[in-house]
Structure formats: structure tokens, C-alpha cells
Amino acid sequence: MNIVIVGGGFAGMNLAKQLSKDGSLNITLIDKNNYHFFPPLIYQVATAFIETSIITYPFRKMFSSARNFRFHYGGLEYIDTQNQVVTTTSGKVSYDYLVLAMGTETNYFGMANVEKHAVPMKTIDDAINLRNHILRNGERAAQEHDDEEREKFSTIVISGGGPTGVELAGMLAYMNKKILAKEYPEFSPNGKMRIVLVDMAPTLLGPMSKKSQQEALDVLRDMGVEVKLNTGVKDYVDGKVLFADGTSIATDTLIWSSGVIAKEAPGLPKEAIGRGRRILVDEYNRVKGLDNVFAIGDICLQTTDSAFPNGHPQLAQVAIQQGKLLAENLVNMVEKRPLKAFKYNDKGSMAIITKNKAVVDLPKFTFTGWFAWLTWLFIHIIPIAGFRNKIKLVTGWFWSFLTNNPSLRLIIRPIDQHKSTEDAMVEEVKK
């Protein structure tokens, strides 16, 4: 029995791990990257607080002891549901059961200038690109004699007040407070980065409790972050971010974390695609109209769970739980046993704001501050793949927060801010 999984994120990886324990099944994992990575911490890569290797782990190493596992390096191009074949950028793979777990990609809501010039925060490449961009602009600001140009290079606008936007703003504000004055003597004594966080909603951290929302707002403002609520980005033209309220800010850095859209799955019937391009599935995560194709994680839209009639939130815990249950159900299907319907067990949510400050919402209570920060650190160590990575993460965090001065601020791969990451990489290969 050949089970093909497209996408090695939280959903796909947990599914593959469970299925690889059953020697009667053949598992093929398809991914355009040869590694699994931990998205909740890419903002710390982007701000040079942890190394890329800490939150990444090669698929082949992860499954090296599973004799029934194969990895296929390539991106999805087309699904032939009639002949049960997946076409990728590097070949074709046949399946008996197909599971789609490609997740989401950045949504620019049709704003061409924003898509062309803003810096996204979704992948490892994005994080490295953003780190280089921020560090390079720091050097440009340090050498610039024109005050307006210096301010432009020193201003960072973050669009999106969800966990990613809040965590980025908090980390950049921490750098602004602890590192800038020591390492950039070219700046005037009062010269600092200007950090602006903007969101269309009336609050930050929309899905979280009011207490957590207020805590995030208060802490960020205390750290000097300008927070603009009830307004969104309208355009990004000639180095200026234009807002829906008619105002604008001149900046060379617009970080885009305002939304996501499900990745495309070419070949699926149109009636199987719902809002946000998410794939419609039944209570067993089976794609609408297909018997042997499934979708799990952020890419799917399941409305059969009575507690979430409008679909589950696009969170890691949903993906993990769906991956584990689908593994059980696929074995049940092969062995002709009844299937179990998916019910999401909401364990709560959390977000870090800055050093010693975080918010944690549990089903029955909320807590903030230092203990929430420690809880956040502990919870994010557990899922990191590889014991060595866990140790490196702990020691790296300890040293960075003890000294207030991590030493990873290296401009390794400068990329022209007006080119996409993929275009720049193609040019590097040609060289």
C-alpha cells in the first residue's frame, strides 16, 4: 500500500512518523525543501537571535531508521486523481492514498506593489532574507549623512498584529533598546530604529483573550513600538507605506505578516475548494468528492466539528492532531475497521512579546509576564526535532538573554530588496 504525503510541516511530518511504524505500508514524503522546520521560531532567525540549523532538521535523517520511508525532493505541480499520480517539479509519484499537507503561503490580497517590495515572514528563506535586509539597512543608516534617508533606513513597518507581528515587533524593540547604542556609534545618542506595528483590527492578537491583547499592546508601547490599529496597509509606493486612513510612512522595510492563503492543489475538482483556497474535507479529513485523497493542517477546511462549525484555526496543534488521527484512520481503512471523526482538543495559545514578557491563554485561565515567558520557552523546546537542536536552543537562548547581546548578526547572503528570494537564488546559481 503506497501512501504519498505532500508537505512536511507539522501535519505531514506527524502523519509520516506514525505511519512509518507500520512496516506493511510504503510512505513517500514529497517536499520542495529537504528539511522540516519549526515556523513559530523563524522570527528569531530573522532577528539574528538563533541559528537556522536549530529549527531545521533533514527529512532523511529524521526517518533514517524507517525502512518503509522514502523522500521525494520536489514541489507539487499536478494531481491526476483518475490515474492516481502526483506530478512534481522532479518527476511523478504513484499513490494508493494521497494526503495533501502543503500548508499556506503569504497572502498579499492583490496588492502588487506590496507583493513586489515587502518582505514576507513565512519560510526559512524569508527569515534569512529579512535578517540580511535589516542588518544591511543598519549599515546603510550608519553611513548615511542625510537625515531623511537615515530615518528611512532606520524605520521598520510591520503589517499584521497576530503572533508573528507582535513577536517581531517585540524582538526588534529589544534589539533597539539593548544593542543599537553599543554597536552603532555612528548614530546620534538618541538615534534609534522606529518600529511601527499596524493592523486593521481594533486589537492585537485577535484570537486571544482581552487580557492578553491588552498586555501585548501595553508592553510594546512601553518599549517604544508605535501601534496603529483600525487601519491597514493600502499600498507601498516609492518607498512609502500608504495606509487606509490616508497617512503614510517613508521606510525601506515593510514586513508583511498580515495573512495567509492555502497553497494551490492543481488537479482537484473545483467544488472541493472553499474560502481562502482551503480544501473542503469531511470528518475524516477526506477531500470532498474523492475516496482516497485527504487534506490535513492549514490547507484544509473542516466544518463537521461541532465546536468549530466555521472551520478550525490554522494552528500547529490542529495540524499535529489531524496528522496523528489520520495515520490511525488510514491503517483502519487498510484493515477494514471503522474510522474515527476528528475533534480538535484546544490546548490554548500563547505568544511571546519580548524578554521576560509573554501571554498564555489556557482553556480556563490566562496568565502573563515572566512565568508566561518561561512557559513559552519550555513549550517551544519540546517540539524541536533532534536532541542536539534542543540543547543548542536552550544554551543559545540562555546566552543571548543573559548577555543581551547575541553574536549572530552576519550579513551572509545579501539579496536585492526589489527582487524576490527565488529570483535572487536563481541569479546566484547562474553565477
Order of alpha helices (4+ residues) and beta strands (2+ residues): beta-alpha-beta-beta-alpha-beta-alpha-beta-beta-beta-beta-beta-beta-alpha-beta-alpha-alpha-beta-alpha-alpha-beta-alpha-beta-beta-beta-beta-beta-beta-beta-beta-beta-alpha-beta-beta-beta-alpha-alpha-alpha
